[in-house]
């Protein structure tokens, strides 16, 4: 995988942050067995706390991915923030 520019979540514009939150939610909700009822604000807070890095991968097709080094912290922040008692 060839990767070029990277960017932390906190450096993205609000529109791009919203898109990344939706994509992360889709990716992590099933693998962490999280409730689909968690409010958007909880997802936003967890992702902002983790502040993952995204990389723009240029091969085989251009895509944006979460940097592998960011996965453990992101997963832990999601687990902690989204499983808190209401």
Buried (B, 14 or more C-beta within 10 A) or exposed (E): EEBEEBBEBEEBEEEBBEEBBEBBBEEBBEEEEBEEEBEEEBBBBBBBBBBBBBBBBEEEEEEBBBBEEBEEBBBEBBBEBBEEEE
